Amino acid sequence: MDGTTIQECKSCRDTVRMSEQELRQVFGEVLHVREVKLTDGETYEARLAMCRQCDALLDGTTCLHCGCVVSVKAKLRHARCPYPFDPRW
């Protein structure tokens, strides 16, 4: 072992990376199943910028606190950052 700490996602076990195509598919499925309110582009980009600076972001895609893919969660209008005691957005 080289001493590197391996972080494990709260919900995932195999992979935490999603392609752009997979993300579009997730959005399509969510929007098809029910009427979901999405945030505007400016808010979405601001949320993603905060997530990218967070120490709980795993592989640039997944939140270690809730297991969500941040690019999906940040788009949902009523979603909140799960960072304990100090939500980022």
PyMOL Python script that loads the backbone (N, CA, C, O; Angstrom):
from pymol import cmd

cmd.read_pdbstr("""\
ATOM      1  N   MET A   1       0.839  -1.183   0.000  1.00  0.00           N
ATOM      2  CA  MET A   1       0.000   0.000   0.000  1.00  0.00           C
ATOM      3  C   MET A   1       0.877   1.237   0.000  1.00  0.00           C
ATOM      4  O   MET A   1       1.934   1.276   0.631  1.00  0.00           O
ATOM      5  N   ASP A   2       0.419   2.239  -0.717  1.00  0.00           N
ATOM      6  CA  ASP A   2       1.168   3.474  -0.802  1.00  0.00           C
ATOM      7  C   ASP A   2       0.663   4.525   0.180  1.00  0.00           C
ATOM      8  O   ASP A   2       1.128   5.664   0.145  1.00  0.00           O
ATOM      9  N   GLY A   3      -0.273   4.175   1.051  1.00  0.00           N
ATOM     10  CA  GLY A   3      -0.794   5.107   2.031  1.00  0.00           C
ATOM     11  C   GLY A   3      -1.940   5.958   1.530  1.00  0.00           C
ATOM     12  O   GLY A   3      -2.464   6.794   2.265  1.00  0.00           O
ATOM     13  N   THR A   4      -2.332   5.752   0.288  1.00  0.00           N
ATOM     14  CA  THR A   4      -3.436   6.513  -0.284  1.00  0.00           C
ATOM     15  C   THR A   4      -4.748   6.075   0.340  1.00  0.00           C
ATOM     16  O   THR A   4      -5.038   4.882   0.432  1.00  0.00           O
ATOM     17  N   THR A   5      -5.532   7.042   0.763  1.00  0.00           N
ATOM     18  CA  THR A   5      -6.844   6.748   1.320  1.00  0.00           C
ATOM     19  C   THR A   5      -7.845   6.612   0.179  1.00  0.00           C
ATOM     20  O   THR A   5      -7.941   7.488  -0.680  1.00  0.00           O
ATOM     21  N   ILE A   6      -8.580   5.522   0.177  1.00  0.00           N
ATOM     22  CA  ILE A   6      -9.614   5.325  -0.833  1.00  0.00           C
ATOM     23  C   ILE A   6     -10.941   5.712  -0.221  1.00  0.00           C
ATOM     24  O   ILE A   6     -11.371   5.141   0.781  1.00  0.00           O
ATOM     25  N   GLN A   7     -11.587   6.693  -0.837  1.00  0.00           N
ATOM     26  CA  GLN A   7     -12.881   7.137  -0.345  1.00  0.00           C
ATOM     27  C   GLN A   7     -13.965   6.311  -1.001  1.00  0.00           C
ATOM     28  O   GLN A   7     -13.904   6.022  -2.196  1.00  0.00           O
ATOM     29  N   GLU A   8     -14.945   5.938  -0.225  1.00  0.00           N
ATOM     30  CA  GLU A   8     -16.038   5.150  -0.755  1.00  0.00           C
ATOM     31  C   GLU A   8     -17.321   5.949  -0.682  1.00  0.00           C
ATOM     32  O   GLU A   8     -17.649   6.533   0.351  1.00  0.00           O
ATOM     33  N   CYS A   9     -18.024   5.970  -1.759  1.00  0.00           N
ATOM     34  CA  CYS A   9     -19.300   6.659  -1.838  1.00  0.00           C
ATOM     35  C   CYS A   9     -20.294   6.015  -0.877  1.00  0.00           C
ATOM     36  O   CYS A   9     -20.272   4.801  -0.673  1.00  0.00           O
ATOM     37  N   LYS A  10     -21.162   6.828  -0.293  1.00  0.00           N
ATOM     38  CA  LYS A  10     -22.151   6.330   0.654  1.00  0.00           C
ATOM     39  C   LYS A  10     -23.101   5.325   0.013  1.00  0.00           C
ATOM     40  O   LYS A  10     -23.499   4.358   0.663  1.00  0.00           O
ATOM     41  N   SER A  11     -23.470   5.532  -1.243  1.00  0.00           N
ATOM     42  CA  SER A  11     -24.456   4.678  -1.902  1.00  0.00           C
ATOM     43  C   SER A  11     -23.877   3.733  -2.942  1.00  0.00           C
ATOM     44  O   SER A  11     -24.505   2.725  -3.266  1.00  0.00           O
ATOM     45  N   CYS A  12     -22.706   4.030  -3.472  1.00  0.00           N
ATOM     46  CA  CYS A  12     -22.146   3.249  -4.575  1.00  0.00           C
ATOM     47  C   CYS A  12     -21.145   2.217  -4.076  1.00  0.00           C
ATOM     48  O   CYS A  12     -20.592   2.334  -2.982  1.00  0.00           O
ATOM     49  N   ARG A  13     -20.933   1.224  -4.890  1.00  0.00           N
ATOM     50  CA  ARG A  13     -19.914   0.239  -4.567  1.00  0.00           C
ATOM     51  C   ARG A  13     -18.965   0.004  -5.748  1.00  0.00           C
ATOM     52  O   ARG A  13     -17.778  -0.244  -5.535  1.00  0.00           O
ATOM     53  N   ASP A  14     -19.457   0.075  -6.969  1.00  0.00           N
ATOM     54  CA  ASP A  14     -18.624  -0.255  -8.121  1.00  0.00           C
ATOM     55  C   ASP A  14     -17.998   0.967  -8.779  1.00  0.00           C
ATOM     56  O   ASP A  14     -16.781   1.024  -8.959  1.00  0.00           O
ATOM     57  N   THR A  15     -18.810   1.925  -9.133  1.00  0.00           N
ATOM     58  CA  THR A  15     -18.301   3.082  -9.841  1.00  0.00           C
ATOM     59  C   THR A  15     -19.099   4.319  -9.476  1.00  0.00           C
ATOM     60  O   THR A  15     -20.274   4.236  -9.121  1.00  0.00           O
ATOM     61  N   VAL A  16     -18.455   5.452  -9.567  1.00  0.00           N
ATOM     62  CA  VAL A  16     -19.139   6.711  -9.292  1.00  0.00           C
ATOM     63  C   VAL A  16     -19.088   7.637 -10.506  1.00  0.00           C
ATOM     64  O   VAL A  16     -19.539   8.781 -10.445  1.00  0.00           O
ATOM     65  N   ARG A  17     -18.546   7.141 -11.587  1.00  0.00           N
ATOM     66  CA  ARG A  17     -18.418   7.963 -12.785  1.00  0.00           C
ATOM     67  C   ARG A  17     -19.563   7.709 -13.735  1.00  0.00           C
ATOM     68  O   ARG A  17     -19.952   6.566 -13.979  1.00  0.00           O
ATOM     69  N   MET A  18     -20.101   8.799 -14.272  1.00  0.00           N
ATOM     70  CA  MET A  18     -21.188   8.700 -15.249  1.00  0.00           C
ATOM     71  C   MET A  18     -20.808   9.519 -16.467  1.00  0.00           C
ATOM     72  O   MET A  18     -20.280  10.624 -16.346  1.00  0.00           O
ATOM     73  N   SER A  19     -21.077   8.974 -17.629  1.00  0.00           N
ATOM     74  CA  SER A  19     -20.808   9.701 -18.862  1.00  0.00           C
ATOM     75  C   SER A  19     -21.899  10.753 -19.073  1.00  0.00           C
ATOM     76  O   SER A  19     -22.940  10.713 -18.417  1.00  0.00           O
ATOM     77  N   GLU A  20     -21.660  11.682 -19.976  1.00  0.00           N
ATOM     78  CA  GLU A  20     -22.678  12.680 -20.304  1.00  0.00           C
ATOM     79  C   GLU A  20     -23.946  12.009 -20.808  1.00  0.00           C
ATOM     80  O   GLU A  20     -25.050  12.454 -20.494  1.00  0.00           O
ATOM     81  N   GLN A  21     -23.800  10.956 -21.577  1.00  0.00           N
ATOM     82  CA  GLN A  21     -24.957  10.212 -22.090  1.00  0.00           C
ATOM     83  C   GLN A  21     -25.756   9.600 -20.939  1.00  0.00           C
ATOM     84  O   GLN A  21     -26.986   9.653 -20.944  1.00  0.00           O
ATOM     85  N   GLU A  22     -25.079   9.029 -19.969  1.00  0.00           N
ATOM     86  CA  GLU A  22     -25.768   8.450 -18.809  1.00  0.00           C
ATOM     87  C   GLU A  22     -26.490   9.526 -18.007  1.00  0.00           C
ATOM     88  O   GLU A  22     -27.601   9.303 -17.527  1.00  0.00           O
ATOM     89  N   LEU A  23     -25.867  10.687 -17.862  1.00  0.00           N
ATOM     90  CA  LEU A  23     -26.516  11.783 -17.147  1.00  0.00           C
ATOM     91  C   LEU A  23     -27.777  12.249 -17.866  1.00  0.00           C
ATOM     92  O   LEU A  23     -28.806  12.487 -17.235  1.00  0.00           O
ATOM     93  N   ARG A  24     -27.694  12.377 -19.183  1.00  0.00           N
ATOM     94  CA  ARG A  24     -28.884  12.775 -19.957  1.00  0.00           C
ATOM     95  C   ARG A  24     -29.991  11.743 -19.811  1.00  0.00           C
ATOM     96  O   ARG A  24     -31.168  12.096 -19.738  1.00  0.00           O
ATOM     97  N   GLN A  25     -29.619  10.473 -19.769  1.00  0.00           N
ATOM     98  CA  GLN A  25     -30.608   9.403 -19.604  1.00  0.00           C
ATOM     99  C   GLN A  25     -31.284   9.519 -18.238  1.00  0.00           C
ATOM    100  O   GLN A  25     -32.503   9.378 -18.139  1.00  0.00           O
ATOM    101  N   VAL A  26     -30.506   9.775 -17.188  1.00  0.00           N
ATOM    102  CA  VAL A  26     -31.071   9.926 -15.845  1.00  0.00           C
ATOM    103  C   VAL A  26     -32.056  11.090 -15.822  1.00  0.00           C
ATOM    104  O   VAL A  26     -33.164  10.951 -15.305  1.00  0.00           O
ATOM    105  N   PHE A  27     -31.663  12.236 -16.376  1.00  0.00           N
ATOM    106  CA  PHE A  27     -32.571  13.384 -16.420  1.00  0.00           C
ATOM    107  C   PHE A  27     -33.845  13.032 -17.168  1.00  0.00           C
ATOM    108  O   PHE A  27     -34.942  13.374 -16.727  1.00  0.00           O
ATOM    109  N   GLY A  28     -33.705  12.350 -18.296  1.00  0.00           N
ATOM    110  CA  GLY A  28     -34.870  11.980 -19.088  1.00  0.00           C
ATOM    111  C   GLY A  28     -35.816  11.074 -18.327  1.00  0.00           C
ATOM    112  O   GLY A  28     -37.032  11.253 -18.390  1.00  0.00           O
ATOM    113  N   GLU A  29     -35.272  10.105 -17.608  1.00  0.00           N
ATOM    114  CA  GLU A  29     -36.104   9.180 -16.836  1.00  0.00           C
ATOM    115  C   GLU A  29     -36.815   9.892 -15.699  1.00  0.00           C
ATOM    116  O   GLU A  29     -37.997   9.650 -15.453  1.00  0.00           O
ATOM    117  N   VAL A  30     -36.104  10.767 -15.008  1.00  0.00           N
ATOM    118  CA  VAL A  30     -36.699  11.510 -13.889  1.00  0.00           C
ATOM    119  C   VAL A  30     -37.813  12.415 -14.391  1.00  0.00           C
ATOM    120  O   VAL A  30     -38.887  12.469 -13.793  1.00  0.00           O
ATOM    121  N   LEU A  31     -37.568  13.112 -15.463  1.00  0.00           N
ATOM    122  CA  LEU A  31     -38.567  14.044 -15.985  1.00  0.00           C
ATOM    123  C   LEU A  31     -39.764  13.320 -16.582  1.00  0.00           C
ATOM    124  O   LEU A  31     -40.880  13.841 -16.569  1.00  0.00           O
ATOM    125  N   HIS A  32     -39.537  12.132 -17.099  1.00  0.00           N
ATOM    126  CA  HIS A  32     -40.624  11.350 -17.693  1.00  0.00           C
ATOM    127  C   HIS A  32     -41.553  10.774 -16.619  1.00  0.00           C
ATOM    128  O   HIS A  32     -42.768  10.721 -16.809  1.00  0.00           O
ATOM    129  N   VAL A  33     -40.991  10.352 -15.517  1.00  0.00           N
ATOM    130  CA  VAL A  33     -41.754   9.697 -14.458  1.00  0.00           C
ATOM    131  C   VAL A  33     -42.662  10.674 -13.727  1.00  0.00           C
ATOM    132  O   VAL A  33     -43.799  10.330 -13.402  1.00  0.00           O
ATOM    133  N   ARG A  34     -42.193  11.857 -13.469  1.00  0.00           N
ATOM    134  CA  ARG A  34     -42.997  12.834 -12.731  1.00  0.00           C
ATOM    135  C   ARG A  34     -42.589  14.243 -13.118  1.00  0.00           C
ATOM    136  O   ARG A  34     -41.542  14.466 -13.725  1.00  0.00           O
ATOM    137  N   GLU A  35     -43.420  15.161 -12.761  1.00  0.00           N
ATOM    138  CA  GLU A  35     -43.134  16.551 -13.054  1.00  0.00           C
ATOM    139  C   GLU A  35     -42.138  17.070 -12.033  1.00  0.00           C
ATOM    140  O   GLU A  35     -42.474  17.241 -10.861  1.00  0.00           O
ATOM    141  N   VAL A  36     -40.927  17.319 -12.471  1.00  0.00           N
ATOM    142  CA  VAL A  36     -39.866  17.766 -11.581  1.00  0.00           C
ATOM    143  C   VAL A  36     -39.498  19.190 -11.948  1.00  0.00           C
ATOM    144  O   VAL A  36     -39.299  19.505 -13.121  1.00  0.00           O
ATOM    145  N   LYS A  37     -39.408  20.046 -10.948  1.00  0.00           N
ATOM    146  CA  LYS A  37     -39.030  21.435 -11.180  1.00  0.00           C
ATOM    147  C   LYS A  37     -37.516  21.548 -11.156  1.00  0.00           C
ATOM    148  O   LYS A  37     -36.852  21.108 -10.217  1.00  0.00           O
ATOM    149  N   LEU A  38     -36.988  22.151 -12.217  1.00  0.00           N
ATOM    150  CA  LEU A  38     -35.546  22.316 -12.351  1.00  0.00           C
ATOM    151  C   LEU A  38     -35.140  23.751 -12.076  1.00  0.00           C
ATOM    152  O   LEU A  38     -35.934  24.678 -12.235  1.00  0.00           O
ATOM    153  N   THR A  39     -33.913  23.918 -11.668  1.00  0.00           N
ATOM    154  CA  THR A  39     -33.387  25.247 -11.409  1.00  0.00           C
ATOM    155  C   THR A  39     -32.949  25.901 -12.713  1.00  0.00           C
ATOM    156  O   THR A  39     -32.803  25.228 -13.733  1.00  0.00           O
ATOM    157  N   ASP A  40     -32.743  27.201 -12.678  1.00  0.00           N
ATOM    158  CA  ASP A  40     -32.265  27.912 -13.866  1.00  0.00           C
ATOM    159  C   ASP A  40     -30.771  27.650 -14.055  1.00  0.00           C
ATOM    160  O   ASP A  40     -30.097  27.159 -13.149  1.00  0.00           O
ATOM    161  N   GLY A  41     -30.272  27.980 -15.226  1.00  0.00           N
ATOM    162  CA  GLY A  41     -28.881  27.692 -15.576  1.00  0.00           C
ATOM    163  C   GLY A  41     -27.868  28.371 -14.682  1.00  0.00           C
ATOM    164  O   GLY A  41     -26.841  27.778 -14.354  1.00  0.00           O
ATOM    165  N   GLU A  42     -28.138  29.613 -14.278  1.00  0.00           N
ATOM    166  CA  GLU A  42     -27.198  30.355 -13.434  1.00  0.00           C
ATOM    167  C   GLU A  42     -27.066  29.700 -12.052  1.00  0.00           C
ATOM    168  O   GLU A  42     -25.958  29.542 -11.539  1.00  0.00           O
ATOM    169  N   THR A  43     -28.184  29.326 -11.466  1.00  0.00           N
ATOM    170  CA  THR A  43     -28.172  28.663 -10.155  1.00  0.00           C
ATOM    171  C   THR A  43     -27.487  27.304 -10.260  1.00  0.00           C
ATOM    172  O   THR A  43     -26.702  26.925  -9.391  1.00  0.00           O
ATOM    173  N   TYR A  44     -27.793  26.577 -11.331  1.00  0.00           N
ATOM    174  CA  TYR A  44     -27.182  25.269 -11.562  1.00  0.00           C
ATOM    175  C   TYR A  44     -25.663  25.375 -11.614  1.00  0.00           C
ATOM    176  O   TYR A  44     -24.962  24.614 -10.947  1.00  0.00           O
ATOM    177  N   GLU A  45     -25.156  26.310 -12.399  1.00  0.00           N
ATOM    178  CA  GLU A  45     -23.702  26.473 -12.531  1.00  0.00           C
ATOM    179  C   GLU A  45     -23.069  26.906 -11.211  1.00  0.00           C
ATOM    180  O   GLU A  45     -21.968  26.465 -10.883  1.00  0.00           O
ATOM    181  N   ALA A  46     -23.750  27.764 -10.450  1.00  0.00           N
ATOM    182  CA  ALA A  46     -23.230  28.200  -9.148  1.00  0.00           C
ATOM    183  C   ALA A  46     -23.151  27.024  -8.182  1.00  0.00           C
ATOM    184  O   ALA A  46     -22.171  26.879  -7.451  1.00  0.00           O
ATOM    185  N   ARG A  47     -24.176  26.192  -8.180  1.00  0.00           N
ATOM    186  CA  ARG A  47     -24.175  25.014  -7.310  1.00  0.00           C
ATOM    187  C   ARG A  47     -23.040  24.071  -7.682  1.00  0.00           C
ATOM    188  O   ARG A  47     -22.317  23.584  -6.813  1.00  0.00           O
ATOM    189  N   LEU A  48     -22.887  23.816  -8.983  1.00  0.00           N
ATOM    190  CA  LEU A  48     -21.809  22.918  -9.418  1.00  0.00           C
ATOM    191  C   LEU A  48     -20.443  23.469  -9.054  1.00  0.00           C
ATOM    192  O   LEU A  48     -19.552  22.711  -8.673  1.00  0.00           O
ATOM    193  N   ALA A  49     -20.269  24.764  -9.164  1.00  0.00           N
ATOM    194  CA  ALA A  49     -18.989  25.384  -8.803  1.00  0.00           C
ATOM    195  C   ALA A  49     -18.682  25.153  -7.327  1.00  0.00           C
ATOM    196  O   ALA A  49     -17.536  24.882  -6.969  1.00  0.00           O
ATOM    197  N   MET A  50     -19.693  25.257  -6.470  1.00  0.00           N
ATOM    198  CA  MET A  50     -19.495  25.007  -5.042  1.00  0.00           C
ATOM    199  C   MET A  50     -19.182  23.529  -4.790  1.00  0.00           C
ATOM    200  O   MET A  50     -18.334  23.203  -3.959  1.00  0.00           O
ATOM    201  N   CYS A  51     -19.863  22.651  -5.502  1.00  0.00           N
ATOM    202  CA  CYS A  51     -19.599  21.219  -5.351  1.00  0.00           C
ATOM    203  C   CYS A  51     -18.175  20.879  -5.780  1.00  0.00           C
ATOM    204  O   CYS A  51     -17.514  20.066  -5.133  1.00  0.00           O
ATOM    205  N   ARG A  52     -17.700  21.483  -6.849  1.00  0.00           N
ATOM    206  CA  ARG A  52     -16.353  21.192  -7.355  1.00  0.00           C
ATOM    207  C   ARG A  52     -15.273  21.580  -6.358  1.00  0.00           C
ATOM    208  O   ARG A  52     -14.183  21.007  -6.372  1.00  0.00           O
ATOM    209  N   GLN A  53     -15.562  22.547  -5.493  1.00  0.00           N
ATOM    210  CA  GLN A  53     -14.591  22.998  -4.490  1.00  0.00           C
ATOM    211  C   GLN A  53     -14.707  22.223  -3.181  1.00  0.00           C
ATOM    212  O   GLN A  53     -13.906  22.427  -2.269  1.00  0.00           O
ATOM    213  N   CYS A  54     -15.681  21.348  -3.082  1.00  0.00           N
ATOM    214  CA  CYS A  54     -15.973  20.644  -1.836  1.00  0.00           C
ATOM    215  C   CYS A  54     -15.075  19.424  -1.645  1.00  0.00           C
ATOM    216  O   CYS A  54     -14.794  18.691  -2.593  1.00  0.00           O
ATOM    217  N   ASP A  55     -14.635  19.219  -0.418  1.00  0.00           N
ATOM    218  CA  ASP A  55     -13.780  18.069  -0.112  1.00  0.00           C
ATOM    219  C   ASP A  55     -14.555  16.753  -0.088  1.00  0.00           C
ATOM    220  O   ASP A  55     -13.952  15.685   0.026  1.00  0.00           O
ATOM    221  N   ALA A  56     -15.871  16.816  -0.193  1.00  0.00           N
ATOM    222  CA  ALA A  56     -16.693  15.601  -0.190  1.00  0.00           C
ATOM    223  C   ALA A  56     -17.088  15.161  -1.604  1.00  0.00           C
ATOM    224  O   ALA A  56     -17.928  14.274  -1.762  1.00  0.00           O
ATOM    225  N   LEU A  57     -16.498  15.765  -2.619  1.00  0.00           N
ATOM    226  CA  LEU A  57     -16.792  15.382  -4.001  1.00  0.00           C
ATOM    227  C   LEU A  57     -15.853  14.261  -4.422  1.00  0.00           C
ATOM    228  O   LEU A  57     -14.633  14.427  -4.406  1.00  0.00           O
ATOM    229  N   LEU A  58     -16.411  13.141  -4.792  1.00  0.00           N
ATOM    230  CA  LEU A  58     -15.640  11.958  -5.165  1.00  0.00           C
ATOM    231  C   LEU A  58     -15.577  11.836  -6.685  1.00  0.00           C
ATOM    232  O   LEU A  58     -16.610  11.821  -7.354  1.00  0.00           O
ATOM    233  N   ASP A  59     -14.388  11.752  -7.217  1.00  0.00           N
ATOM    234  CA  ASP A  59     -14.156  11.598  -8.657  1.00  0.00           C
ATOM    235  C   ASP A  59     -14.835  12.661  -9.500  1.00  0.00           C
ATOM    236  O   ASP A  59     -15.138  12.429 -10.670  1.00  0.00           O
ATOM    237  N   GLY A  60     -15.075  13.821  -8.915  1.00  0.00           N
ATOM    238  CA  GLY A  60     -15.665  14.924  -9.663  1.00  0.00           C
ATOM    239  C   GLY A  60     -17.127  14.737 -10.006  1.00  0.00           C
ATOM    240  O   GLY A  60     -17.683  15.515 -10.781  1.00  0.00           O
ATOM    241  N   THR A  61     -17.769  13.709  -9.439  1.00  0.00           N
ATOM    242  CA  THR A  61     -19.151  13.436  -9.812  1.00  0.00           C
ATOM    243  C   THR A  61     -20.103  13.177  -8.655  1.00  0.00           C
ATOM    244  O   THR A  61     -21.280  13.528  -8.739  1.00  0.00           O
ATOM    245  N   THR A  62     -19.626  12.577  -7.591  1.00  0.00           N
ATOM    246  CA  THR A  62     -20.519  12.040  -6.569  1.00  0.00           C
ATOM    247  C   THR A  62     -20.274  12.655  -5.195  1.00  0.00           C
ATOM    248  O   THR A  62     -19.127  12.830  -4.783  1.00  0.00           O
ATOM    249  N   CYS A  63     -21.342  12.977  -4.496  1.00  0.00           N
ATOM    250  CA  CYS A  63     -21.265  13.520  -3.144  1.00  0.00           C
ATOM    251  C   CYS A  63     -21.093  12.377  -2.150  1.00  0.00           C
ATOM    252  O   CYS A  63     -21.885  11.435  -2.140  1.00  0.00           O
ATOM    253  N   LEU A  64     -20.074  12.459  -1.325  1.00  0.00           N
ATOM    254  CA  LEU A  64     -19.833  11.424  -0.329  1.00  0.00           C
ATOM    255  C   LEU A  64     -20.870  11.436   0.795  1.00  0.00           C
ATOM    256  O   LEU A  64     -21.028  10.437   1.497  1.00  0.00           O
ATOM    257  N   HIS A  65     -21.574  12.549   0.974  1.00  0.00           N
ATOM    258  CA  HIS A  65     -22.543  12.641   2.065  1.00  0.00           C
ATOM    259  C   HIS A  65     -23.884  12.015   1.734  1.00  0.00           C
ATOM    260  O   HIS A  65     -24.543  11.461   2.613  1.00  0.00           O
ATOM    261  N   CYS A  66     -24.294  12.096   0.481  1.00  0.00           N
ATOM    262  CA  CYS A  66     -25.617  11.549   0.140  1.00  0.00           C
ATOM    263  C   CYS A  66     -25.563  10.489  -0.955  1.00  0.00           C
ATOM    264  O   CYS A  66     -26.537   9.765  -1.162  1.00  0.00           O
ATOM    265  N   GLY A  67     -24.432  10.388  -1.659  1.00  0.00           N
ATOM    266  CA  GLY A  67     -24.301   9.400  -2.725  1.00  0.00           C
ATOM    267  C   GLY A  67     -24.886   9.857  -4.049  1.00  0.00           C
ATOM    268  O   GLY A  67     -24.919   9.093  -5.013  1.00  0.00           O
ATOM    269  N   CYS A  68     -25.348  11.099  -4.100  1.00  0.00           N
ATOM    270  CA  CYS A  68     -25.962  11.614  -5.329  1.00  0.00           C
ATOM    271  C   CYS A  68     -24.909  12.041  -6.342  1.00  0.00           C
ATOM    272  O   CYS A  68     -23.802  12.440  -5.980  1.00  0.00           O
ATOM    273  N   VAL A  69     -25.268  11.953  -7.600  1.00  0.00           N
ATOM    274  CA  VAL A  69     -24.456  12.528  -8.670  1.00  0.00           C
ATOM    275  C   VAL A  69     -24.763  14.020  -8.636  1.00  0.00           C
ATOM    276  O   VAL A  69     -25.899  14.429  -8.879  1.00  0.00           O
ATOM    277  N   VAL A  70     -23.749  14.835  -8.335  1.00  0.00           N
ATOM    278  CA  VAL A  70     -23.992  16.253  -8.086  1.00  0.00           C
ATOM    279  C   VAL A  70     -24.544  16.992  -9.301  1.00  0.00           C
ATOM    280  O   VAL A  70     -25.309  17.943  -9.139  1.00  0.00           O
ATOM    281  N   SER A  71     -24.179  16.582 -10.505  1.00  0.00           N
ATOM    282  CA  SER A  71     -24.697  17.269 -11.684  1.00  0.00           C
ATOM    283  C   SER A  71     -26.186  17.030 -11.875  1.00  0.00           C
ATOM    284  O   SER A  71     -26.851  17.797 -12.571  1.00  0.00           O
ATOM    285  N   VAL A  72     -26.713  15.983 -11.270  1.00  0.00           N
ATOM    286  CA  VAL A  72     -28.152  15.727 -11.301  1.00  0.00           C
ATOM    287  C   VAL A  72     -28.823  16.475 -10.149  1.00  0.00           C
ATOM    288  O   VAL A  72     -29.792  17.206 -10.353  1.00  0.00           O
ATOM    289  N   LYS A  73     -28.304  16.290  -8.955  1.00  0.00           N
ATOM    290  CA  LYS A  73     -28.921  16.905  -7.779  1.00  0.00           C
ATOM    291  C   LYS A  73     -28.921  18.429  -7.879  1.00  0.00           C
ATOM    292  O   LYS A  73     -29.898  19.070  -7.490  1.00  0.00           O
ATOM    293  N   ALA A  74     -27.842  19.019  -8.394  1.00  0.00           N
ATOM    294  CA  ALA A  74     -27.747  20.474  -8.489  1.00  0.00           C
ATOM    295  C   ALA A  74     -28.787  21.063  -9.436  1.00  0.00           C
ATOM    296  O   ALA A  74     -29.116  22.245  -9.332  1.00  0.00           O
ATOM    297  N   LYS A  75     -29.299  20.273 -10.339  1.00  0.00           N
ATOM    298  CA  LYS A  75     -30.302  20.736 -11.306  1.00  0.00           C
ATOM    299  C   LYS A  75     -31.712  20.758 -10.719  1.00  0.00           C
ATOM    300  O   LYS A  75     -32.581  21.461 -11.233  1.00  0.00           O
ATOM    301  N   LEU A  76     -31.947  20.004  -9.662  1.00  0.00           N
ATOM    302  CA  LEU A  76     -33.272  19.917  -9.060  1.00  0.00           C
ATOM    303  C   LEU A  76     -33.538  21.134  -8.170  1.00  0.00           C
ATOM    304  O   LEU A  76     -32.803  21.387  -7.216  1.00  0.00           O
ATOM    305  N   ARG A  77     -34.576  21.870  -8.485  1.00  0.00           N
ATOM    306  CA  ARG A  77     -34.851  23.146  -7.821  1.00  0.00           C
ATOM    307  C   ARG A  77     -34.912  23.042  -6.299  1.00  0.00           C
ATOM    308  O   ARG A  77     -34.352  23.885  -5.599  1.00  0.00           O
ATOM    309  N   HIS A  78     -35.573  22.039  -5.795  1.00  0.00           N
ATOM    310  CA  HIS A  78     -35.781  21.964  -4.348  1.00  0.00           C
ATOM    311  C   HIS A  78     -34.717  21.150  -3.607  1.00  0.00           C
ATOM    312  O   HIS A  78     -34.833  20.937  -2.400  1.00  0.00           O
ATOM    313  N   ALA A  79     -33.701  20.702  -4.307  1.00  0.00           N
ATOM    314  CA  ALA A  79     -32.627  19.943  -3.662  1.00  0.00           C
ATOM    315  C   ALA A  79     -31.776  20.864  -2.793  1.00  0.00           C
ATOM    316  O   ALA A  79     -31.685  22.066  -3.041  1.00  0.00           O
ATOM    317  N   ARG A  80     -31.166  20.288  -1.790  1.00  0.00           N
ATOM    318  CA  ARG A  80     -30.286  21.022  -0.892  1.00  0.00           C
ATOM    319  C   ARG A  80     -28.976  20.277  -0.742  1.00  0.00           C
ATOM    320  O   ARG A  80     -28.929  19.051  -0.839  1.00  0.00           O
ATOM    321  N   CYS A  81     -27.926  21.019  -0.507  1.00  0.00           N
ATOM    322  CA  CYS A  81     -26.616  20.426  -0.256  1.00  0.00           C
ATOM    323  C   CYS A  81     -26.661  19.658   1.066  1.00  0.00           C
ATOM    324  O   CYS A  81     -27.146  20.185   2.068  1.00  0.00           O
ATOM    325  N   PRO A  82     -26.155  18.408   1.080  1.00  0.00           N
ATOM    326  CA  PRO A  82     -26.208  17.601   2.296  1.00  0.00           C
ATOM    327  C   PRO A  82     -24.994  17.752   3.215  1.00  0.00           C
ATOM    328  O   PRO A  82     -24.864  17.010   4.188  1.00  0.00           O
ATOM    329  N   TYR A  83     -24.112  18.694   2.919  1.00  0.00           N
ATOM    330  CA  TYR A  83     -22.906  18.840   3.733  1.00  0.00           C
ATOM    331  C   TYR A  83     -23.309  19.066   5.195  1.00  0.00           C
ATOM    332  O   TYR A  83     -24.045  20.009   5.486  1.00  0.00           O
ATOM    333  N   PRO A  84     -22.845  18.226   6.108  1.00  0.00           N
ATOM    334  CA  PRO A  84     -23.283  18.303   7.509  1.00  0.00           C
ATOM    335  C   PRO A  84     -22.967  19.648   8.177  1.00  0.00           C
ATOM    336  O   PRO A  84     -21.842  20.144   8.121  1.00  0.00           O
ATOM    337  N   PHE A  85     -23.958  20.195   8.784  1.00  0.00           N
ATOM    338  CA  PHE A  85     -23.861  21.403   9.605  1.00  0.00           C
ATOM    339  C   PHE A  85     -23.555  22.688   8.837  1.00  0.00           C
ATOM    340  O   PHE A  85     -23.689  23.777   9.396  1.00  0.00           O
ATOM    341  N   ASP A  86     -23.155  22.591   7.586  1.00  0.00           N
ATOM    342  CA  ASP A  86     -22.775  23.785   6.827  1.00  0.00           C
ATOM    343  C   ASP A  86     -23.042  23.575   5.339  1.00  0.00           C
ATOM    344  O   ASP A  86     -22.101  23.523   4.547  1.00  0.00           O
ATOM    345  N   PRO A  87     -24.317  23.452   4.945  1.00  0.00           N
ATOM    346  CA  PRO A  87     -24.610  23.235   3.518  1.00  0.00           C
ATOM    347  C   PRO A  87     -23.973  24.313   2.640  1.00  0.00           C
ATOM    348  O   PRO A  87     -23.962  25.494   2.988  1.00  0.00           O
ATOM    349  N   ARG A  88     -23.456  23.889   1.521  1.00  0.00           N
ATOM    350  CA  ARG A  88     -22.781  24.818   0.596  1.00  0.00           C
ATOM    351  C   ARG A  88     -23.765  25.618  -0.256  1.00  0.00           C
ATOM    352  O   ARG A  88     -23.456  26.732  -0.679  1.00  0.00           O
ATOM    353  N   TRP A  89     -24.958  25.049  -0.511  1.00  0.00           N
ATOM    354  CA  TRP A  89     -25.992  25.747  -1.278  1.00  0.00           C
ATOM    355  C   TRP A  89     -27.357  25.303  -0.849  1.00  0.00           C
ATOM    356  O   TRP A  89     -28.357  25.781  -1.384  1.00  0.00           O
TER     357      TRP A  89
END
""", "prot")
cmd.dss("prot")
cmd.show_as("cartoon", "prot")
cmd.util.cbc("prot")
cmd.orient("prot")
